[in-house]
Amino acid sequence: MSKKTLIWIGVAVGSTAGGYVPVLWGADMISFSGLLGSVVGGLLGIWVGFKLGD
């Protein structure tokens, strides 16, 4: 797979997982903590995709 594809997969998986984490402690997915989790998960997914592409 190309590096670009791995990064996009990382963004999709990371932002989805990061947005779902606040649900585990009782918050809504559509909340500030859900949005923050999605951003952090997306950034982490970009980093992981970039590292896997090397």
N, CA and C of each residue as an Amber inpcrd file, in Angstrom:
protein
   162
   0.8350000  -1.1820000   0.0000000   0.0000000   0.0000000   0.0000000
   0.8790000   1.2430000   0.0000000   0.3550000   2.2770000  -0.5630000
   1.1230000   3.5150000  -0.5930000   1.0070000   4.2320000   0.7540000
   1.9430000   5.1180000   0.9790000   1.9650000   5.8810000   2.2220000
   0.6950000   6.7160000   2.3720000   0.2380000   7.2720000   1.2620000
  -0.9620000   8.1150000   1.2760000  -2.1890000   7.3150000   1.7140000
  -2.3160000   6.0980000   1.2220000  -3.4390000   5.2410000   1.5800000
  -3.3980000   4.8770000   3.0570000  -2.2110000   4.5490000   3.5500000
  -2.0730000   4.2010000   4.9660000  -2.4230000   5.3770000   5.8670000
  -2.0480000   6.5790000   5.4620000  -2.3690000   7.7660000   6.2550000
  -3.8790000   7.9790000   6.2890000  -4.5650000   7.8170000   5.1550000
  -6.0150000   8.0060000   5.1220000  -6.7390000   6.9460000   5.9380000
  -6.2460000   5.7290000   5.8950000  -6.8230000   4.6780000   6.7250000
  -6.6210000   5.0180000   8.2020000  -5.4330000   5.5040000   8.5380000
  -5.1550000   5.9110000   9.9150000  -6.0600000   7.0300000  10.3830000
  -6.3200000   7.9980000   9.5110000  -7.2240000   9.1050000   9.8570000
  -8.6270000   8.5750000  10.1190000  -9.1080000   7.7080000   9.2330000
 -10.4760000   7.1880000   9.3740000 -10.6290000   6.3610000  10.6550000
  -9.7150000   5.4480000  10.8680000  -9.8110000   4.5730000  12.0420000
  -9.5560000   5.3670000  13.3270000  -8.5460000   6.2240000  13.3090000
  -8.2050000   6.9880000  14.5040000  -9.2820000   7.9650000  14.9190000
  -9.8600000   8.6710000  13.9680000 -10.8900000   9.6460000  14.3260000
 -12.1800000   8.9490000  14.7740000 -12.4830000   7.8020000  14.1820000
 -13.6550000   7.0530000  14.6190000 -13.4630000   6.5180000  16.0310000
 -12.3180000   5.9180000  16.2790000 -12.0480000   5.3780000  17.6180000
 -11.9480000   6.5010000  18.6480000 -11.2930000   7.5840000  18.2900000
 -11.1680000   8.7040000  19.2150000 -12.4910000   9.3690000  19.5300000
 -13.3870000   9.3980000  18.5880000 -14.7010000   9.9560000  18.8330000
 -15.5880000   9.0500000  19.6680000 -15.2970000   7.7630000  19.6550000
 -16.0990000   6.8060000  20.4180000 -15.6340000   6.6640000  21.8620000
 -14.3790000   6.9840000  22.1600000 -13.8360000   6.8130000  23.5090000
 -14.6560000   7.5450000  24.5730000 -15.1050000   8.7870000  24.3630000
 -15.9080000   9.4490000  25.3990000 -17.2230000   8.7300000  25.7180000
 -17.7370000   7.9380000  24.7890000 -18.9610000   7.1810000  25.0360000
 -18.7270000   6.1610000  26.1520000 -17.5050000   5.6780000  26.2640000
 -17.1890000   4.6830000  27.2890000 -17.3550000   5.2300000  28.7010000
 -17.1840000   6.5400000  28.8830000 -17.3970000   7.1170000  30.2110000
 -18.6990000   7.8910000  30.3150000 -19.5930000   7.7110000  29.3640000
 -20.9420000   8.2370000  29.4780000 -21.2200000   9.5280000  28.7330000
 -20.2680000  10.0700000  28.0320000 -20.4950000  11.2990000  27.2660000
 -21.1290000  10.9470000  25.9180000 -21.6850000  11.9410000  25.2620000
 -22.2450000  11.7370000  23.9320000 -21.1470000  11.7990000  22.8810000
 -21.4060000  11.1470000  21.7500000 -20.4580000  11.2480000  20.6450000
 -20.4560000  12.6530000  20.0620000 -21.6230000  13.3200000  20.1340000
 -21.7250000  14.6900000  19.6390000 -21.5730000  15.6170000  20.8380000
 -20.3500000  15.7830000  21.2750000 -20.0380000  16.6570000  22.4010000
 -18.6260000  17.1970000  22.1850000 -18.2300000  18.1020000  23.0670000
 -16.8820000  18.6490000  22.9430000 -15.8270000  17.5670000  23.1500000
 -16.0570000  16.6740000  24.1050000 -15.0840000  15.6070000  24.3420000
 -15.0370000  14.6350000  23.1590000 -16.1670000  14.4000000  22.5070000
 -16.1720000  13.5560000  21.3110000 -15.4170000  14.1940000  20.1580000
 -15.6050000  15.5050000  20.0070000 -14.8840000  16.2350000  18.9620000
 -13.3850000  16.2390000  19.2440000 -13.0330000  16.4940000  20.4850000
 -11.6210000  16.4970000  20.8650000 -10.9980000  15.1180000  20.6780000
 -11.7360000  14.0830000  21.0440000 -11.2480000  12.7180000  20.8520000
 -11.0460000  12.3870000  19.3850000 -11.9370000  12.8590000  18.5350000
 -11.8000000  12.6300000  17.0960000 -10.5630000  13.3110000  16.5400000
 -10.3050000  14.5320000  16.9930000  -9.1230000  15.2570000  16.5190000
  -7.8530000  14.5540000  16.9720000  -7.7940000  14.1880000  18.2380000
  -6.6030000  13.5140000  18.7610000  -6.4160000  12.1570000  18.0810000
  -7.4980000  11.4090000  17.9180000  -7.4140000  10.1150000  17.2440000
  -6.9920000  10.2420000  15.7880000  -7.4930000  11.2730000  15.1170000
  -7.0960000  11.5050000  13.7270000  -5.6220000  11.8410000  13.6030000
  -5.1350000  12.6890000  14.5010000  -3.7060000  13.0370000  14.4830000
  -2.8330000  11.8220000  14.7900000  -3.2700000  11.0300000  15.7480000
  -2.5320000   9.8060000  16.0640000  -2.5720000   8.8360000  14.8800000
  -3.7140000   8.7720000  14.1910000  -3.8280000   7.9190000  13.0100000
  -2.9250000   8.3710000  11.8780000  -2.7800000   9.6930000  11.7080000
  -1.8530000  10.2220000  10.7030000  -0.4340000   9.8010000  11.0340000
  -0.0640000   9.9250000  12.2970000   1.2940000   9.5520000  12.7270000
   1.5610000   8.0620000  12.5010000   0.5890000   7.2200000  12.8890000
   0.7680000   5.7730000  12.7180000   0.8310000   5.4060000  11.2340000
  -0.0340000   5.9950000  10.4190000   0.0010000   5.7270000   8.9820000
   1.3110000   6.1610000   8.3420000   1.8310000   7.2970000   8.7960000
   3.1020000   7.7860000   8.2730000   4.2320000   6.8380000   8.6520000
   4.2380000   6.3810000   9.8960000   5.2970000   5.4640000  10.3590000
   5.2060000   4.1050000   9.6530000   3.9790000   3.6240000   9.4330000
   3.8300000   2.3420000   8.7380000   4.2370000   2.4480000   7.2740000
   4.1180000   3.6220000   6.6890000   4.4760000   3.8330000   5.2950000
   5.9670000   3.9030000   5.0430000   6.7320000   4.1040000   6.1040000
   8.1950000   4.1840000   5.9350000   8.8560000   2.8350000   5.7930000
